[in-house]
Amino acid sequence: MTECEPSEPRTTEAIERLRHALDEGASMEVLARLLEKVWEGLDGDPHDTAMAAWKVRRIESFSWEPPVLYFDIERHGAIVMRGTRAEVQTWAVDLDEREAWLDSTRKRQLRPMAPRFQAQPLAAELAAAIVAGEEDERLERRSDGTVRVLLSQIPEVSQGYKQTLEDRRHRLAEALAAALTPGGWERAARPWYYRQSS
């Protein structure tokens, strides 16, 4: 930024107001408002990770280590994508150099994670029911002697994120095949269909 640019005096004045507020122990609300005004005039990487001046209003903690201001802000990209964790970013602003950069990141758990999926016990239950010929709402016995596993009746492998479900279904299929082998059953040609070994 050159001296002839009209925004230079405004940026200098805004930075000095921010520095004075920090020295005087102003509230976070006041600091956020002042920081927002200087953000677009900073060098460095103030737009890294799509950061913008209006987002600075959400700062949640800060530390003043002259001439550098550090502040934490929670970013909500993962939440928009239905994730359970948010990213908390720590930004640094050097008021002498008029530079801003992303200093570090960490994750914050916002909602409880889904219970860990245990494929082995579920596979053992299904295998026992199949081999014993038991009625089970998760199984469909067909006239040709095959048994179909109804995934829609198993919440652990039918509700959730696509990638998670694919992983869980793969693990269940492997565990079920292994659990059925000692009982004389095997996979049929179609996925999730099983038949007695010939």
MDAnalysis code that builds the backbone (N, CA, C; Angstrom):
import MDAnalysis as mda
import numpy as np

u = mda.Universe.empty(594, n_residues=198, atom_resindex=np.repeat(np.arange(198), 3), trajectory=True)
u.add_TopologyAttr("name", ["N", "CA", "C"] * 198)
u.add_TopologyAttr("resid", np.arange(1, 199))
u.add_TopologyAttr("resname", ["MET", "THR", "GLU", "CYS", "GLU", "PRO", "SER", "GLU", "PRO", "ARG", "THR", "THR", "GLU", "ALA", "ILE", "GLU", "ARG", "LEU", "ARG", "HIS", "ALA", "LEU", "ASP", "GLU", "GLY", "ALA", "SER", "MET", "GLU", "VAL", "LEU", "ALA", "ARG", "LEU", "LEU", "GLU", "LYS", "VAL", "TRP", "GLU", "GLY", "LEU", "ASP", "GLY", "ASP", "PRO", "HIS", "ASP", "THR", "ALA", "MET", "ALA", "ALA", "TRP", "LYS", "VAL", "ARG", "ARG", "ILE", "GLU", "SER", "PHE", "SER", "TRP", "GLU", "PRO", "PRO", "VAL", "LEU", "TYR", "PHE", "ASP", "ILE", "GLU", "ARG", "HIS", "GLY", "ALA", "ILE", "VAL", "MET", "ARG", "GLY", "THR", "ARG", "ALA", "GLU", "VAL", "GLN", "THR", "TRP", "ALA", "VAL", "ASP", "LEU", "ASP", "GLU", "ARG", "GLU", "ALA", "TRP", "LEU", "ASP", "SER", "THR", "ARG", "LYS", "ARG", "GLN", "LEU", "ARG", "PRO", "MET", "ALA", "PRO", "ARG", "PHE", "GLN", "ALA", "GLN", "PRO", "LEU", "ALA", "ALA", "GLU", "LEU", "ALA", "ALA", "ALA", "ILE", "VAL", "ALA", "GLY", "GLU", "GLU", "ASP", "GLU", "ARG", "LEU", "GLU", "ARG", "ARG", "SER", "ASP", "GLY", "THR", "VAL", "ARG", "VAL", "LEU", "LEU", "SER", "GLN", "ILE", "PRO", "GLU", "VAL", "SER", "GLN", "GLY", "TYR", "LYS", "GLN", "THR", "LEU", "GLU", "ASP", "ARG", "ARG", "HIS", "ARG", "LEU", "ALA", "GLU", "ALA", "LEU", "ALA", "ALA", "ALA", "LEU", "THR", "PRO", "GLY", "GLY", "TRP", "GLU", "ARG", "ALA", "ALA", "ARG", "PRO", "TRP", "TYR", "TYR", "ARG", "GLN", "SER", "SER"])
u.atoms.positions = np.array([
    [0.853, -1.185, 0.000],
    [0.000, 0.000, 0.000],
    [0.890, 1.237, 0.000],
    [0.698, 2.189, -0.904],
    [1.529, 3.385, -0.996],
    [0.903, 4.531, -0.237],
    [1.737, 5.573, 0.006],
    [1.248, 6.712, 0.794],
    [0.170, 7.495, 0.061],
    [0.142, 7.378, -1.262],
    [-0.840, 8.161, -2.010],
    [-2.225, 7.536, -1.976],
    [-2.318, 6.292, -1.525],
    [-3.628, 5.662, -1.482],
    [-4.442, 6.266, -0.349],
    [-5.692, 6.665, -0.621],
    [-6.502, 7.359, 0.372],
    [-6.810, 6.524, 1.602],
    [-6.765, 5.191, 1.509],
    [-7.118, 4.377, 2.662],
    [-5.993, 4.295, 3.690],
    [-4.773, 4.699, 3.291],
    [-3.628, 4.598, 4.183],
    [-3.807, 5.391, 5.481],
    [-4.199, 6.665, 5.434],
    [-4.399, 7.403, 6.701],
    [-5.485, 6.781, 7.557],
    [-6.554, 6.293, 6.922],
    [-7.634, 5.682, 7.686],
    [-7.158, 4.405, 8.355],
    [-6.339, 3.612, 7.632],
    [-5.818, 2.386, 8.214],
    [-4.902, 2.693, 9.379],
    [-4.029, 3.679, 9.211],
    [-3.112, 4.064, 10.288],
    [-3.887, 4.511, 11.516],
    [-4.881, 5.334, 11.308],
    [-5.694, 5.824, 12.425],
    [-6.434, 4.679, 13.113],
    [-6.988, 3.765, 12.314],
    [-7.737, 2.638, 12.882],
    [-6.812, 1.719, 13.681],
    [-5.600, 1.486, 13.177],
    [-4.646, 0.636, 13.898],
    [-4.247, 1.283, 15.215],
    [-4.045, 2.576, 15.195],
    [-3.675, 3.255, 16.440],
    [-4.821, 3.226, 17.449],
    [-6.050, 3.341, 16.979],
    [-7.198, 3.228, 17.891],
    [-7.270, 1.830, 18.481],
    [-6.997, 0.815, 17.635],
    [-7.004, -0.567, 18.106],
    [-5.892, -0.783, 19.134],
    [-4.705, -0.274, 18.861],
    [-3.584, -0.419, 19.788],
    [-3.907, 0.247, 21.125],
    [-4.487, 1.434, 21.079],
    [-4.843, 2.154, 22.307],
    [-5.887, 1.361, 23.100],
    [-6.882, 0.802, 22.401],
    [-7.921, 0.031, 23.078],
    [-7.321, -1.203, 23.753],
    [-6.368, -1.839, 23.097],
    [-5.714, -3.006, 23.679],
    [-4.915, -2.615, 24.917],
    [-4.201, -1.514, 24.827],
    [-3.407, -1.044, 25.968],
    [-4.289, -0.671, 27.155],
    [-5.491, -0.192, 26.850],
    [-6.406, 0.251, 27.909],
    [-7.295, -0.876, 28.435],
    [-7.183, -2.076, 27.832],
    [-7.976, -3.207, 28.311],
    [-9.436, -3.130, 27.920],
    [-9.702, -2.691, 26.717],
    [-11.088, -2.561, 26.245],
    [-11.752, -3.941, 26.165],
    [-13.069, -3.916, 26.092],
    [-13.833, -5.168, 26.022],
    [-13.621, -5.856, 24.678],
    [-13.943, -7.140, 24.641],
    [-13.799, -7.907, 23.404],
    [-14.716, -7.353, 22.319],
    [-15.878, -6.893, 22.686],
    [-16.808, -6.329, 21.700],
    [-16.201, -5.108, 21.016],
    [-15.578, -4.238, 21.808],
    [-14.938, -3.034, 21.258],
    [-13.767, -3.432, 20.366],
    [-12.962, -4.382, 20.836],
    [-11.802, -4.817, 20.059],
    [-12.225, -5.444, 18.738],
    [-13.271, -6.243, 18.774],
    [-13.749, -6.888, 17.553],
    [-14.198, -5.849, 16.538],
    [-14.867, -4.823, 17.010],
    [-15.349, -3.774, 16.115],
    [-14.177, -3.008, 15.487],
    [-13.154, -2.708, 16.303],
    [-11.984, -1.994, 15.795],
    [-11.164, -2.869, 14.852],
    [-11.026, -4.138, 15.204],
    [-10.266, -5.058, 14.372],
    [-10.935, -5.233, 13.011],
    [-12.251, -5.264, 13.010],
    [-12.988, -5.392, 11.748],
    [-12.672, -4.222, 10.816],
    [-12.494, -3.042, 11.389],
    [-12.237, -1.858, 10.571],
    [-10.847, -1.861, 9.938],
    [-9.886, -2.539, 10.588],
    [-8.531, -2.535, 10.039],
    [-8.254, -3.764, 9.168],
    [-9.119, -4.762, 9.231],
    [-8.811, -6.063, 8.624],
    [-8.439, -5.977, 7.152],
    [-9.233, -5.280, 6.363],
    [-9.003, -5.238, 4.920],
    [-7.731, -4.482, 4.553],
    [-7.204, -3.679, 5.466],
    [-5.975, -2.932, 5.180],
    [-4.713, -3.657, 5.603],
    [-4.839, -4.885, 6.117],
    [-3.683, -5.632, 6.600],
    [-3.005, -6.399, 5.475],
    [-1.688, -6.538, 5.585],
    [-0.925, -7.365, 4.660],
    [-0.861, -8.780, 5.225],
    [-0.013, -9.596, 4.619],
    [0.077, -10.983, 5.059],
    [-0.992, -11.817, 4.379],
    [-1.681, -12.632, 5.172],
    [-2.711, -13.521, 4.628],
    [-4.043, -13.344, 5.345],
    [-4.598, -12.133, 5.370],
    [-5.854, -11.943, 6.112],
    [-7.050, -12.665, 5.506],
    [-6.912, -13.147, 4.269],
    [-8.032, -13.855, 3.635],
    [-7.793, -15.349, 3.542],
    [-6.759, -15.833, 4.215],
    [-6.501, -17.270, 4.243],
    [-7.721, -17.982, 4.838],
    [-8.050, -19.151, 4.314],
    [-9.221, -19.940, 4.727],
    [-10.521, -19.147, 4.622],
    [-10.572, -18.241, 3.645],
    [-11.785, -17.441, 3.384],
    [-12.161, -16.545, 4.561],
    [-11.184, -16.136, 5.334],
    [-11.435, -15.194, 6.429],
    [-11.801, -13.844, 5.818],
    [-12.648, -13.101, 6.505],
    [-13.071, -11.794, 6.016],
    [-13.331, -10.878, 7.211],
    [-13.346, -9.588, 6.939],
    [-13.496, -8.604, 8.010],
    [-14.754, -8.831, 8.839],
    [-15.877, -9.119, 8.183],
    [-17.137, -9.250, 8.924],
    [-17.133, -10.454, 9.859],
    [-16.291, -11.462, 9.567],
    [-16.225, -12.638, 10.427],
    [-15.493, -12.365, 11.733],
    [-14.671, -11.318, 11.724],
    [-13.874, -10.977, 12.909],
    [-14.774, -10.644, 14.097],
    [-15.997, -10.253, 13.831],
    [-16.925, -9.918, 14.933],
    [-17.136, -11.089, 15.884],
    [-16.849, -12.308, 15.423],
    [-17.125, -13.494, 16.234],
    [-15.952, -13.920, 17.116],
    [-14.936, -13.086, 17.275],
    [-13.799, -13.519, 18.091],
    [-14.292, -13.860, 19.492],
    [-13.685, -14.885, 20.078],
    [-14.171, -15.365, 21.370],
    [-13.141, -15.255, 22.485],
    [-11.893, -15.025, 22.141],
    [-10.864, -14.773, 23.156],
    [-9.685, -14.127, 22.457],
    [-8.847, -13.434, 23.223],
    [-7.685, -12.785, 22.623],
    [-6.590, -12.630, 23.667],
    [-5.385, -12.410, 23.187],
    [-4.273, -12.054, 24.073],
    [-3.444, -10.991, 23.353],
    [-2.986, -10.028, 24.119],
    [-2.226, -8.900, 23.574],
    [-0.785, -9.031, 24.031],
    [0.082, -9.331, 23.071],
    [1.514, -9.455, 23.323],
    [2.205, -8.480, 22.385],
    [2.216, -7.186, 22.771],
    [2.680, -6.118, 21.870],
    [3.965, -6.485, 21.121],
    [3.966, -6.268, 19.829],
    [2.920, -5.603, 19.029],
    [1.922, -6.574, 18.388],
    [1.883, -7.827, 18.876],
    [1.039, -8.825, 18.217],
    [-0.214, -9.123, 19.039],
    [-1.340, -9.073, 18.358],
    [-2.629, -9.459, 18.934],
    [-2.959, -10.858, 18.437],
    [-3.248, -11.755, 19.362],
    [-3.703, -13.097, 19.008],
    [-5.174, -13.218, 19.375],
    [-5.956, -13.847, 18.507],
    [-7.359, -14.058, 18.866],
    [-7.842, -15.386, 18.304],
    [-8.826, -15.965, 18.990],
    [-9.442, -17.225, 18.565],
    [-10.806, -16.944, 17.963],
    [-11.123, -17.710, 16.936],
    [-12.424, -17.589, 16.296],
    [-12.858, -18.963, 15.818],
    [-14.113, -19.264, 16.030],
    [-14.650, -20.547, 15.589],
    [-15.175, -20.396, 14.180],
    [-14.739, -21.314, 13.306],
    [-15.209, -21.311, 11.920],
    [-16.239, -22.419, 11.744],
    [-17.262, -22.144, 10.959],
    [-18.426, -23.018, 10.921],
    [-18.583, -23.841, 9.651],
    [-17.554, -23.935, 8.838],
    [-17.681, -24.694, 7.585],
    [-18.124, -26.123, 7.794],
    [-17.541, -26.798, 8.785],
    [-17.889, -28.202, 9.017],
    [-19.321, -28.345, 9.507],
    [-19.793, -27.366, 10.262],
    [-21.152, -27.419, 10.792],
    [-22.161, -27.306, 9.665],
    [-21.858, -26.444, 8.706],
    [-22.745, -26.306, 7.551],
    [-22.861, -27.640, 6.824],
    [-21.761, -28.418, 6.840],
    [-21.761, -29.720, 6.174],
    [-22.215, -30.841, 7.109],
    [-22.857, -30.489, 8.205],
    [-23.438, -31.422, 9.178],
    [-22.393, -32.208, 9.969],
    [-21.212, -31.630, 10.107],
    [-20.185, -32.273, 10.918],
    [-20.471, -32.084, 12.403],
    [-19.724, -32.783, 13.244],
    [-19.911, -32.684, 14.687],
    [-18.841, -31.811, 15.334],
    [-17.836, -31.404, 14.544],
    [-16.751, -30.605, 15.099],
    [-16.565, -29.328, 14.302],
    [-16.176, -28.279, 14.991],
    [-15.864, -27.010, 14.338],
    [-14.365, -26.796, 14.424],
    [-13.859, -25.964, 13.536],
    [-12.446, -25.606, 13.588],
    [-12.308, -24.297, 14.342],
    [-11.427, -24.271, 15.324],
    [-11.110, -23.041, 16.042],
    [-9.753, -22.572, 15.534],
    [-9.732, -21.367, 14.994],
    [-8.505, -20.815, 14.442],
    [-7.931, -19.764, 15.379],
    [-6.624, -19.761, 15.512],
    [-5.927, -18.688, 16.228],
    [-5.225, -17.835, 15.183],
    [-5.603, -16.570, 15.164],
    [-5.019, -15.617, 14.232],
    [-4.063, -14.698, 14.966],
    [-3.057, -14.212, 14.241],
    [-2.100, -13.253, 14.787],
    [-2.130, -11.998, 13.930],
    [-2.111, -10.843, 14.598],
    [-2.086, -9.566, 13.890],
    [-0.943, -8.744, 14.468],
    [0.050, -8.468, 13.651],
    [1.178, -7.631, 14.065],
    [0.831, -6.186, 13.720],
    [0.579, -5.387, 14.733],
    [0.142, -4.011, 14.481],
    [1.286, -3.136, 13.981],
    [2.535, -3.472, 14.306],
    [3.664, -2.699, 13.782],
    [3.854, -2.963, 12.293],
    [3.796, -4.233, 11.914],
    [4.006, -4.601, 10.510],
    [2.722, -4.567, 9.694],
    [1.607, -4.422, 10.378],
    [0.298, -4.402, 9.715],
    [0.074, -5.687, 8.918],
    [0.340, -6.787, 9.561],
    [0.185, -8.091, 8.928],
    [-0.708, -8.984, 9.764],
    [-1.461, -9.839, 9.069],
    [-2.294, -10.834, 9.743],
    [-2.002, -12.194, 9.138],
    [-2.008, -13.223, 9.969],
    [-1.800, -14.577, 9.456],
    [-2.471, -15.584, 10.382],
    [-2.801, -16.715, 9.808],
    [-3.381, -17.811, 10.569],
    [-2.247, -18.492, 11.323],
    [-2.323, -18.469, 12.649],
    [-1.233, -18.969, 13.479],
    [-1.356, -20.466, 13.755],
    [-2.571, -20.943, 14.068],
    [-2.767, -22.363, 14.361],
    [-4.253, -22.697, 14.293],
    [-4.547, -23.991, 14.275],
    [-5.942, -24.459, 14.259],
    [-6.081, -25.651, 15.208],
    [-7.296, -25.842, 15.678],
    [-7.609, -27.021, 16.482],
    [-9.079, -27.347, 16.272],
    [-9.478, -28.540, 16.670],
    [-10.866, -28.960, 16.512],
    [-11.605, -28.838, 17.840],
    [-12.886, -28.538, 17.754],
    [-13.751, -28.458, 18.925],
    [-14.970, -29.335, 18.679],
    [-15.225, -30.243, 19.607],
    [-16.388, -31.122, 19.487],
    [-17.640, -30.347, 19.872],
    [-18.592, -30.256, 18.969],
    [-19.824, -29.492, 19.219],
    [-20.997, -30.381, 19.585],
    [-21.063, -31.536, 18.947],
    [-22.139, -32.477, 19.229],
    [-21.512, -33.830, 19.513],
    [-22.193, -34.636, 20.306],
    [-21.624, -35.960, 20.590],
    [-21.400, -36.745, 19.306],
    [-20.284, -37.433, 19.261],
    [-20.016, -38.298, 18.122],
    [-20.899, -39.536, 18.216],
    [-21.198, -40.108, 17.068],
    [-21.988, -41.338, 17.061],
    [-21.196, -42.439, 17.764],
    [-21.897, -43.318, 18.479],
    [-21.190, -44.428, 19.132],
    [-20.401, -45.227, 18.104],
    [-19.264, -45.727, 18.524],
    [-18.435, -46.516, 17.615],
    [-19.191, -47.772, 17.183],
    [-19.105, -48.048, 15.900],
    [-19.816, -49.189, 15.327],
    [-19.017, -50.459, 15.565],
    [-19.659, -51.449, 16.153],
    [-19.038, -52.744, 16.409],
    [-19.635, -53.765, 15.437],
    [-18.894, -54.091, 14.397],
    [-19.401, -54.998, 13.372],
    [-19.472, -56.445, 13.865],
    [-18.510, -56.870, 14.665],
    [-18.438, -58.281, 15.066],
    [-19.658, -58.758, 15.849],
    [-20.080, -58.042, 16.904],
    [-21.251, -58.522, 17.650],
    [-22.521, -58.560, 16.792],
    [-22.700, -57.551, 15.956],
    [-23.874, -57.512, 15.086],
    [-23.832, -58.671, 14.088],
    [-22.669, -58.929, 13.516],
    [-22.520, -60.034, 12.573],
    [-22.804, -61.366, 13.257],
    [-22.337, -61.507, 14.493],
    [-22.565, -62.756, 15.227],
    [-24.056, -62.982, 15.473],
    [-24.791, -61.905, 15.803],
    [-26.249, -62.004, 16.019],
    [-26.950, -62.456, 14.746],
    [-26.621, -61.777, 13.644],
    [-27.263, -62.092, 12.376],
    [-26.924, -63.513, 11.925],
    [-25.662, -63.887, 12.069],
    [-25.245, -65.232, 11.654],
    [-25.965, -66.297, 12.458],
    [-26.089, -66.083, 13.769],
    [-26.767, -67.069, 14.620],
    [-28.222, -67.232, 14.198],
    [-28.896, -66.121, 13.890],
    [-30.294, -66.185, 13.466],
    [-30.433, -66.879, 12.114],
    [-29.503, -66.588, 11.200],
    [-29.557, -67.211, 9.872],
    [-29.366, -68.718, 9.979],
    [-28.331, -69.148, 10.676],
    [-28.006, -70.572, 10.784],
    [-29.107, -71.342, 11.510],
    [-29.690, -70.716, 12.553],
    [-30.718, -71.394, 13.349],
    [-32.092, -71.355, 12.690],
    [-32.229, -70.586, 11.607],
    [-33.526, -70.483, 10.935],
    [-34.519, -69.641, 11.703],
    [-34.044, -68.773, 12.559],
    [-34.922, -67.939, 13.383],
    [-35.533, -66.811, 12.558],
    [-36.710, -66.385, 13.005],
    [-37.337, -65.216, 12.411],
    [-36.687, -63.971, 13.010],
    [-36.381, -63.015, 12.177],
    [-35.730, -61.781, 12.624],
    [-36.142, -60.687, 11.658],
    [-36.558, -59.546, 12.173],
    [-37.018, -58.461, 11.297],
    [-35.913, -57.954, 10.381],
    [-34.680, -58.269, 10.696],
    [-33.546, -57.830, 9.874],
    [-33.243, -58.801, 8.739],
    [-33.970, -59.913, 8.720],
    [-33.714, -60.955, 7.723],
    [-34.965, -61.263, 6.918],
    [-34.764, -61.574, 5.658],
    [-35.858, -62.010, 4.783],
    [-35.504, -63.386, 4.239],
    [-36.312, -64.391, 4.599],
    [-36.084, -65.758, 4.118],
    [-36.851, -65.922, 2.806],
    [-36.153, -66.365, 1.800],
    [-36.732, -66.449, 0.460],
    [-37.024, -67.897, 0.081],
    [-37.908, -68.052, -0.882],
    [-38.371, -69.393, -1.256],
    [-37.262, -70.276, -1.831],
    [-36.218, -69.665, -2.364],
    [-35.126, -70.464, -2.924],
    [-34.113, -70.883, -1.863],
    [-34.401, -70.564, -0.591],
    [-33.517, -70.968, 0.499],
    [-32.481, -69.939, 0.884],
    [-32.377, -68.892, 0.084],
    [-31.425, -67.839, 0.453],
    [-32.031, -66.944, 1.527],
    [-31.157, -66.224, 2.207],
    [-31.575, -65.259, 3.228],
    [-30.985, -63.910, 2.857],
    [-31.843, -62.916, 2.869],
    [-31.404, -61.560, 2.547],
    [-31.335, -60.745, 3.829],
    [-30.245, -60.023, 4.025],
    [-30.108, -59.106, 5.160],
    [-30.718, -57.772, 4.744],
    [-31.690, -57.295, 5.524],
    [-32.386, -56.050, 5.216],
    [-31.677, -54.888, 5.910],
    [-30.835, -54.205, 5.173],
    [-30.058, -53.107, 5.756],
    [-30.944, -51.997, 6.299],
    [-32.103, -51.808, 5.680],
    [-33.003, -50.738, 6.128],
    [-33.512, -50.977, 7.543],
    [-33.424, -52.215, 8.020],
    [-33.876, -52.548, 9.368],
    [-32.736, -52.514, 10.389],
    [-31.582, -52.068, 9.941],
    [-30.411, -51.981, 10.831],
    [-29.941, -50.529, 10.850],
    [-30.378, -49.741, 11.838],
    [-30.055, -48.308, 11.860],
    [-28.563, -48.001, 11.759],
    [-27.732, -48.837, 12.342],
    [-26.292, -48.573, 12.343],
    [-25.690, -48.516, 10.941],
    [-26.337, -49.167, 9.979],
    [-25.794, -49.184, 8.621],
    [-26.745, -48.578, 7.592],
    [-27.799, -47.928, 8.071],
    [-28.758, -47.332, 7.139],
    [-29.005, -45.847, 7.382],
    [-28.486, -45.312, 8.494],
    [-28.730, -43.902, 8.813],
    [-27.411, -43.224, 9.146],
    [-27.123, -42.144, 8.433],
    [-25.900, -41.392, 8.712],
    [-25.267, -40.884, 7.433],
    [-24.003, -40.528, 7.534],
    [-23.273, -39.977, 6.407],
    [-22.862, -41.085, 5.436],
    [-22.862, -40.769, 4.155],
    [-22.612, -41.766, 3.113],
    [-21.289, -42.500, 3.324],
    [-20.217, -41.747, 3.554],
    [-18.906, -42.390, 3.695],
    [-18.870, -43.300, 4.914],
    [-19.479, -42.842, 6.016],
    [-19.522, -43.656, 7.232],
    [-20.308, -44.931, 6.978],
    [-21.451, -44.814, 6.302],
    [-22.282, -45.990, 6.034],
    [-21.566, -46.985, 5.131],
    [-20.879, -46.494, 4.124],
    [-20.152, -47.396, 3.233],
    [-19.109, -48.186, 4.002],
    [-18.399, -47.507, 4.884],
    [-17.378, -48.180, 5.687],
    [-18.010, -49.217, 6.609],
    [-19.105, -48.830, 7.273],
    [-19.772, -49.755, 8.193],
    [-20.330, -50.967, 7.461],
    [-20.928, -50.759, 6.301],
    [-21.491, -51.875, 5.544],
    [-20.393, -52.839, 5.086],
    [-19.285, -52.279, 4.668],
    [-18.168, -53.137, 4.249],
    [-17.682, -53.989, 5.423],
    [-17.517, -53.368, 6.577],
    [-17.044, -54.104, 7.747],
    [-18.048, -55.163, 8.186],
    [-19.358, -54.823, 8.125],
    [-20.377, -55.793, 8.506],
    [-20.394, -56.971, 7.532],
    [-20.282, -56.692, 6.235],
    [-20.296, -57.767, 5.236],
    [-19.138, -58.734, 5.466],
    [-17.965, -58.188, 5.746],
    [-16.799, -59.048, 5.983],
    [-16.983, -59.883, 7.250],
    [-17.461, -59.226, 8.319],
    [-17.643, -59.930, 9.587],
    [-18.733, -60.990, 9.483],
    [-19.812, -60.695, 8.736],
    [-20.915, -61.636, 8.598],
    [-20.484, -62.861, 7.785],
    [-19.746, -62.635, 6.736],
    [-19.259, -63.759, 5.932],
    [-18.393, -64.684, 6.780],
    [-17.539, -64.097, 7.594],
    [-16.662, -64.906, 8.456],
    [-17.467, -65.650, 9.518],
    [-18.506, -64.982, 10.049],
    [-19.314, -65.613, 11.097],
    [-20.195, -66.731, 10.556],
    [-20.582, -66.657, 9.296],
    [-21.460, -67.668, 8.696],
    [-20.717, -68.924, 8.234],
    [-19.457, -68.784, 7.915],
    [-18.700, -69.917, 7.361],
    [-18.726, -71.156, 8.249],
    [-18.498, -71.034, 9.559],
    [-18.528, -72.248, 10.396],
    [-19.896, -72.924, 10.418],
    [-20.969, -72.175, 10.173],
    [-22.313, -72.739, 10.178],
    [-22.732, -73.301, 8.835],
    [-21.822, -73.267, 7.848],
    [-22.134, -73.840, 6.542],
    [-22.878, -72.898, 5.619],
    [-22.703, -71.607, 5.794],
    [-23.359, -70.624, 4.926],
    [-22.292, -69.789, 4.235],
    [-22.697, -69.211, 3.081],
    [-21.777, -68.383, 2.315],
    [-22.548, -67.272, 1.605],
    [-21.798, -66.338, 1.061],
    [-22.423, -65.272, 0.299],
    [-23.013, -65.822, -0.992],
    [-24.173, -65.300, -1.364],
    [-24.759, -65.636, -2.657],
    [-24.245, -64.633, -3.687],
    [-24.727, -64.742, -4.898],
    [-24.227, -63.878, -5.968],
    [-24.590, -62.413, -5.744],
    [-25.764, -62.163, -5.195],
    [-26.201, -60.781, -4.998],
    [-25.754, -60.278, -3.635],
    [-25.408, -58.995, -3.537],
    [-24.976, -58.441, -2.259],
    [-26.053, -58.599, -1.184],
    [-25.624, -58.982, -0.004],
    [-26.464, -59.137, 1.173],
    [-27.425, -60.321, 1.085],
    [-27.153, -61.256, 0.176],
    [-27.881, -62.506, 0.085],
    [-26.921, -63.630, 0.506],
    [-27.450, -64.575, 1.287],
    [-26.611, -65.669, 1.777],
    [-27.331, -67.007, 1.543],
    [-26.537, -68.058, 1.352],
    [-27.102, -69.381, 1.073],
    [-26.262, -70.427, 1.792],
    [-26.852, -71.597, 1.951],
    [-26.095, -72.705, 2.537],
    [-25.038, -73.177, 1.553],
    [-23.878, -73.473, 2.083],
    [-22.778, -73.916, 1.212],
    [-23.140, -75.263, 0.576],
    [-22.754, -75.442, -0.664],
    [-23.079, -76.691, -1.362],
    [-22.028, -77.765, -1.046],
])
